[in-house]
Amino acid sequence: MSDINPSSLLVIISAPSGGGKTTVSEQLLARHPNIVRAITCTTRAPREGEKDGVDYYFLDADSFLKRVQAGHFLEHAIVHGNSYGTLKSEVLGKLRAGKDVLLTIDVQGAAAIKAKAETDPDLKGALVTVFITPPSLTILEERLKSRGKDAPTVIQRRLGIARHEIAQWKHYDYLIISTTIPQDLQQMETILAAEKMRCERCQPPSLD
């Protein structure tokens, strides 16, 4: 029998770059104390002000590889030459503590965790996947330009990646068509409230 509270959720949010996942995630964490972030492992060096075990678990390349080979990660990837990964123990530990765990990851990472969940009843029972995207690539392009962070060539590369990512929306439990931050957040909170009320996650009513 599982020692995880059936009402605890593992919430995955994916979105193309500029789709709004980071903002929505930050708002959820700020408004809901029971929702916590799963801390990711990385081989990159800490940036100024970052703390091990708070922002990331900072590992050297050999330690990271050993964890990969031991099957400790739910998902892992190389980004800009550095390795990143989500530990199964990190997620399950927080679920067992009665927390809802939030992961903002790309479509490949989400697919890897969904595959792992198929053979792990604890993960499968907790997992909720949400894809957030603007209604069109044109609007996404406008958002990326308005941020003022990227050169035109970088934006076009991001849009090419986004086209592939958005095509994966049908593999998620929920789709949020992004409009404004308050509306996106409200839709996300509605999803979580509904998932909490699923019969398999509820305590049965007393018949006494």
C-alpha positions as a printed Julia matrix, in Angstrom:
208×3 Matrix{Float64}:
   0.0    0.0     0.0
   1.3    3.48   -0.94
   2.45   5.83    1.81
   1.65   8.85   -0.38
  -1.46  10.87    0.4
  -3.84  10.21   -2.52
  -4.63  13.92   -2.72
  -0.97  14.9    -3.32
  -0.28  15.98   -6.89
   2.78  15.9    -9.13
   2.06  18.79  -11.47
   4.02  19.11  -14.71
   3.75  22.37  -16.65
   5.26  22.62  -20.12
   5.18  25.49  -22.58
   7.22  26.88  -25.45
   9.71  29.63  -24.63
   7.61  32.74  -23.95
   4.51  30.65  -23.3
   4.11  31.75  -19.68
   5.05  28.64  -17.67
   7.62  30.37  -15.47
   5.3   33.22  -14.49
   2.37  30.9   -13.76
   4.6   28.6   -11.72
   5.97  31.48   -9.64
   2.45  32.73   -8.97
   1.28  29.26   -7.89
   4.21  28.87   -5.51
   3.59  32.33   -4.03
  -0.16  31.81   -3.52
  -0.24  28.17   -2.38
   2.12  27.18    0.47
   1.41  23.48   -0.03
   2.77  23.59   -3.6
   6.56  23.18   -3.65
   9.14  23.12   -6.4
  11.08  19.96   -7.13
  14.75  20.94   -6.86
  16.72  19.97   -9.95
  20.25  18.58  -10.11
  22.75  20.31  -12.4
  26.42  20.1   -13.31
  26.71  23.85  -13.97
  28.49  26.05  -11.46
  26.38  28.0    -8.95
  25.62  31.59   -9.9
  26.02  34.4    -7.42
  23.55  34.0    -4.57
  22.5   30.45   -5.48
  22.56  27.85   -2.7
  23.0   24.11   -2.97
  19.83  22.29   -1.96
  17.74  25.44   -2.35
  18.11  26.57   -5.97
  19.66  23.38   -7.34
  21.58  20.34   -6.22
  25.01  21.12   -7.69
  26.85  17.95   -8.74
  30.1   17.32  -10.57
  29.88  15.48  -13.89
  31.0   12.12  -12.45
  28.42  12.2    -9.64
  25.69  13.11  -12.09
  26.66  10.28  -14.45
  26.65   7.75  -11.6
  23.1    8.8   -10.7
  22.05   8.43  -14.34
  23.55   4.95  -14.52
  21.87   3.98  -11.24
  18.48   5.06  -12.61
  17.94   7.75   -9.99
  16.53  10.36  -12.37
  12.94  10.62  -13.57
  14.26  12.68  -16.47
  17.55  14.28  -17.44
  18.93  16.3   -20.32
  21.93  18.32  -21.49
  21.23  22.05  -21.92
  23.95  24.42  -23.16
  26.61  21.87  -22.3
  25.44  21.25  -18.72
  23.44  18.29  -17.4
  20.12  18.76  -15.6
  17.91  16.12  -14.01
  14.99  15.52  -11.66
  15.58  12.93   -8.95
  12.85  10.4    -8.26
  13.7   10.58   -4.54
  13.22  14.38   -4.57
   9.71  14.09   -6.03
   8.52  11.1    -4.0
   9.96  12.51   -0.77
   7.91  15.69   -1.09
   4.79  13.79   -2.14
   5.17  11.57    0.94
   5.41  14.73    3.06
   1.92  15.65    1.81
   3.06  18.36   -0.58
   1.98  19.04   -4.14
   5.11  19.01   -6.3
   5.51  21.39   -9.25
   7.81  20.73  -12.2
   8.26  23.12  -15.13
   9.97  21.06  -17.81
  10.08  20.7   -21.58
   8.07  18.22  -23.63
  10.89  15.65  -23.69
  11.2   15.7   -19.91
   7.44  15.45  -19.49
   7.31  12.47  -21.85
  10.09  10.73  -19.88
   8.25  11.18  -16.58
   4.96   9.99  -18.09
   6.73   6.85  -19.3
   8.21   6.23  -15.84
   4.78   6.77  -14.27
   3.32   3.92  -16.33
   5.35   1.47  -14.24
   5.18   3.35  -10.92
   1.73   3.48   -9.25
   2.76   6.29   -6.88
   3.82   8.55   -9.72
   0.89   7.61  -11.94
  -1.65   8.33   -9.2
  -0.2   11.78   -8.51
   0.65  12.94  -12.04
  -1.19  15.86  -13.68
   0.2   17.34  -16.9
  -0.62  20.79  -18.27
   0.5   22.45  -21.5
   0.37  26.25  -21.77
   0.67  28.08  -25.08
  -0.49  31.3   -26.75
  -3.22  30.78  -29.36
  -0.81  31.13  -32.31
   2.86  31.27  -33.26
   2.3   34.88  -34.36
   1.3   35.89  -30.83
   4.17  33.87  -29.38
   6.57  35.74  -31.69
   5.13  39.06  -30.46
   5.71  37.98  -26.85
   9.29  36.97  -27.53
   9.98  40.29  -29.27
   8.36  42.31  -26.47
  10.68  40.73  -23.89
  13.61  42.43  -25.62
  16.0   39.69  -24.56
  16.8   37.9   -27.81
  18.2   38.76  -31.21
  15.93  38.16  -34.24
  17.88  35.03  -35.2
  17.44  33.62  -31.68
  13.71  34.36  -31.75
  13.32  32.53  -35.06
  15.2   29.55  -33.64
  12.94  29.56  -30.57
   9.87  29.67  -32.82
  11.14  26.67  -34.79
  11.5   24.7   -31.55
   8.12  25.98  -30.33
   6.37  24.64  -33.44
   7.52  21.13  -32.53
   6.71  21.57  -28.82
   3.2   22.93  -29.37
   2.4   19.9   -31.55
   2.78  17.76  -28.4
  -0.14  19.41  -26.57
  -2.44  16.45  -27.2
  -0.24  14.23  -25.0
  -1.07  16.3   -21.9
  -4.05  16.07  -19.57
  -4.93  19.76  -19.96
  -4.36  22.58  -22.44
  -4.38  26.23  -21.38
  -4.54  28.77  -24.21
  -2.58  31.6   -22.66
  -4.15  35.07  -22.56
  -3.25  37.15  -19.5
  -1.29  36.18  -16.4
  -4.35  36.42  -14.07
  -6.48  34.31  -16.43
  -3.75  31.72  -16.94
  -3.31  31.46  -13.19
  -7.06  31.14  -12.61
  -7.3   28.31  -15.14
  -4.34  26.56  -13.53
  -5.91  26.84  -10.09
  -9.21  25.5   -11.48
  -7.4   22.44  -12.86
  -5.72  21.74   -9.53
  -8.96  22.17   -7.59
 -10.75  19.75   -9.93
  -7.94  17.19   -9.65
  -8.18  17.34   -5.85
 -11.88  16.42   -6.12
 -11.37  13.34   -8.29
 -12.99  10.41   -6.51
  -9.8    8.37   -6.39
  -8.07  11.21   -4.51
 -10.84  11.92   -1.99
 -11.58  10.56    1.43
 -14.92   8.73    1.22
 -17.85  10.45    2.95
 -18.97   9.0     6.25
 -22.22   7.06    6.17
 -22.62   7.08    9.97
